[in-house]
Amino acid sequence: MKRYIFLFTLLFAFALAFSGCGSHVPLIEEDEEELAEITEPTLRGDSENKEEESLPVQEPPEEPEKDSGKEEETAPVQQETPKEQESASQPKPVQAHSEGTKGMVALTFDDGPHAEYTDQILDILEENGAVATFFEVGRNLYNDPDAVRREEALGCEVGSHSYRHADLGKMSAEDIAADLSKADAIFQEVLGHTPNLLRPPYGSLNKAVKYTTGRSIITWSIDTEDWLSRDVDKILAKVQEGGNLTGQVILMHSSYKTSVEAARKLVPWLIDQGYQLVTITELITQYYGDQVLPNGTYGYTYFKNGKDVILPPDQPKPEAPAQPEEPVQPEASSQPEEPIQPEAPSQPEVPIQPEQPVQPETSPQPGNASPQENSDGEPTAVPPVSGDLSAA
């Protein structure tokens, strides 16, 4: 009986074991498939970022097209941002910004005339034989009209800084024209003419300022921030830290005492450094070799980076004035021949010295008679000579 029970138990155990093995066979196959999927990147040589392998590739979003005119029209610009990476406009060959070269610099003063400080600045310029460009506010001309006349008398240049120092970049073309017209009326009254240069207050620009005023728009390349610091040392440092100043435009103001004191040091320092102080028009025409064009914008990229003047889209850039041709060097054959050097005078021949008279032979000493030859070639005896030879 016990034997039957043992056999039954043994059979039941085998049955359980067999049924358990059969139920696990599919699971093993599934594990092998998952293992193959996991190890497949490893087989391709890429064992990192396995989760990223299964994610779809994200396409980079396309950049929206830029509206070149929108920002230009709405955003006031304190000074034009240099575009170092821009290669469309190449630097002008006339530029000489390399270290060690010195040339023309334009010093400019805004917001005048001031009843006291403008004349002090003019005194500094006159003492140093220098000039500057003054961008004057129209309604301020009544503060000291004589100072504005003196500016031109000293060879300085006068430009407009609007009628009331308004932010022209936020105004319509009609309002801009009205503001500038009021300023022009006062310039005409004081100077007898109107300026063709315009510096918009704050350097604020829009398309109407650039393209509709009929003026040449002038900004700057070095801002001393004299209105902000009102500190002489900081004003000077802004200029002295600017590197090579050749071809650049320095912005100052004539309405602060500290600006006057800074100019008192700055003007002779620039001259000592070898720079020539010129007006804006002189800088553009003589240094850059360009014309001062109406509706042309001469700003940071022009004075600092040597880029071309900004013109309205429908206004072609004028051709550069023809440079005078260099005189043609005459060909070598046309050069006058070198004068023929006269031959050295022939040395007179040494005169032939007359033959020395034949001295009579010294009478031989007795016993030493020399033989002579007769006509027959036979030797003859020479008798001894006696008597005075000088008589012969």
Buried (B, 14 or more C-beta within 10 A) or exposed (E): EEEEEEEEEEEEEEEEEEEEEEEEEEEEEEEEEEEEEEEEBEEEEEEEEBEEEEEEEEEEEEEEEEEEEEEBBEEBBEBBEBEEEEEEBEEBEEBBBEEEEBBBBBBBBBBBBBEBBBBBBBBBBBEBEBBBBBBBBBBBBEBBBEBBBBBBEBBBBBBBBBBEBBEBBBBEBEEBBEBBEBBBEBBEEBBEEBBBBBBBBBBBBBBBBBBBBEBBBBBBBBBBBBBEBBBBEBBBEBBEEBEBBBBBBBBBBBBBEBBBBBBBBBBBEBBEEEBBBBBBBBBBBBBBEBBBBBBBBBBBBBBBBBBBBBBBEEEEEEEEEEEEEEEEEEEEEEEEEEEEEEEEEEEEEEEEEEEEEEEEEEBEEEEEEEEEEEEEEEEEEEEEEEEEEEEE
